[in-house]
């Protein structure tokens, strides 16, 4: 079974949703704890700052700022692969629809300490992407970021990104999602 998580505000904050949203008071509390979570109507915001205990600087917070009848504004998709259905994560595949004050995980940085894409201008699902590759200390991370701006409307087959990684970056096609 494929589970897709939707990132909100911060790059590693995710929400899961129930199918309907009614009008109600919205709690816009800011979450900053390593594994904070909060229920927002039919949504649950999960902040996952895996590895933050080893960081020497920086911080990250997340919040839900709006709900609508069609759900939350999507900021990205975060997928994990494993060698078995219940196994540990081996690879993380991120598809960012916006980059809001965050940088992708990368093994390569320029003199200004900005991440350098491994592959640029990849045409997938009607948009152009840069691919960043690195490790978060636990698994390989492949991050697709739009080459410019924020993607306002995204209706695509996420499998295209997986197929690109299998064909071009050595992602095994025998892994479980």
KAWO-V16522 format. One record per residue. N is the residue number from 0. RES is the residue in three letters. OMEGA is omega in whole degrees, -180 to 180 (999 if undefined). NEAR is the number of other C-alpha atoms within 10 Angstrom. Layout:
N;RES;OMEGA;NEAR  N;RES;OMEGA;NEAR
This chain:
0;UNK;-180;6  1;UNK;175;8  2;UNK;176;11  3;UNK;178;15  4;UNK;-177;17  5;UNK;-179;21  6;UNK;-179;28  7;UNK;174;23  8;UNK;-180;22  9;UNK;-173;20  10;UNK;180;27  11;UNK;173;20  12;UNK;-175;27  13;UNK;176;27  14;UNK;170;22  15;UNK;-172;16  16;UNK;166;16  17;UNK;-171;10  18;UNK;-176;9  19;UNK;179;12  20;UNK;176;15  21;UNK;177;10  22;UNK;-179;9  23;UNK;176;9  24;UNK;-178;8  25;UNK;175;12  26;UNK;-179;14  27;UNK;179;13  28;UNK;178;12  29;UNK;178;13  30;UNK;-179;19  31;UNK;-179;16  32;UNK;-175;14  33;UNK;-179;17  34;UNK;179;12  35;UNK;173;16  36;UNK;-180;18  37;UNK;178;18  38;UNK;180;12  39;UNK;-176;18  40;UNK;-180;17  41;UNK;-177;14  42;UNK;172;20  43;UNK;177;16  44;UNK;-179;22  45;UNK;177;23  46;UNK;-178;26  47;UNK;180;19  48;UNK;-179;18  49;UNK;177;13  50;UNK;-177;11  51;UNK;-179;13  52;UNK;178;8  53;UNK;-179;8  54;UNK;178;8  55;UNK;177;7  56;UNK;176;6  57;UNK;178;6  58;UNK;179;11  59;UNK;177;19  60;UNK;179;17  61;UNK;175;24  62;UNK;171;20  63;UNK;-178;24  64;UNK;180;14  65;UNK;171;11  66;UNK;173;17  67;UNK;179;11  68;UNK;180;10  69;UNK;176;9  70;UNK;-178;15  71;UNK;173;18  72;UNK;-177;18  73;UNK;177;20  74;UNK;180;22  75;UNK;178;26  76;UNK;-178;20  77;UNK;-176;20  78;UNK;179;19  79;UNK;176;20  80;UNK;-178;22  81;UNK;178;17  82;UNK;177;15  83;UNK;-177;12  84;UNK;-179;12  85;UNK;-176;8  86;UNK;177;10  87;UNK;177;13  88;UNK;177;18  89;UNK;-178;15  90;UNK;172;22  91;UNK;178;20  92;UNK;-179;20  93;UNK;173;23  94;UNK;-177;20  95;UNK;175;23  96;UNK;177;22  97;UNK;174;21  98;UNK;-175;19  99;UNK;178;14  100;UNK;178;9  101;UNK;177;12  102;UNK;180;13  103;UNK;171;22  104;UNK;-179;19  105;UNK;174;21  106;UNK;-176;15  107;UNK;178;14  108;UNK;178;12  109;UNK;-178;8  110;UNK;178;6  111;UNK;179;6  112;UNK;174;8  113;UNK;179;12  114;UNK;180;18  115;UNK;-180;18  116;UNK;175;22  117;UNK;179;16  118;UNK;-179;14  119;UNK;173;16  120;UNK;177;14  121;UNK;178;17  122;UNK;177;10  123;UNK;173;14  124;UNK;174;15  125;UNK;178;9  126;UNK;179;14  127;UNK;-172;15  128;UNK;166;23  129;UNK;-180;18  130;UNK;176;22  131;UNK;-178;23  132;UNK;178;21  133;UNK;179;19  134;UNK;175;14  135;UNK;-179;14  136;UNK;180;10  137;UNK;-179;13  138;UNK;176;15  139;UNK;180;19  140;UNK;175;23  141;UNK;-177;27  142;UNK;174;25  143;UNK;177;25  144;UNK;177;27  145;UNK;-179;21  146;UNK;177;16  147;UNK;173;12  148;UNK;-178;11  149;UNK;176;14  150;UNK;-175;17  151;UNK;-179;10  152;UNK;-176;9  153;UNK;175;12  154;UNK;-170;7  155;UNK;176;12  156;UNK;-179;10  157;UNK;179;14  158;UNK;178;10  159;UNK;180;12  160;UNK;177;18  161;UNK;179;19  162;UNK;177;14  163;UNK;-179;14  164;UNK;178;17  165;UNK;-177;14  166;UNK;-170;11  167;UNK;-174;10  168;UNK;174;14  169;UNK;175;9  170;UNK;-178;16  171;UNK;179;16  172;UNK;179;12  173;UNK;-178;11  174;UNK;178;14  175;UNK;177;17  176;UNK;999;18
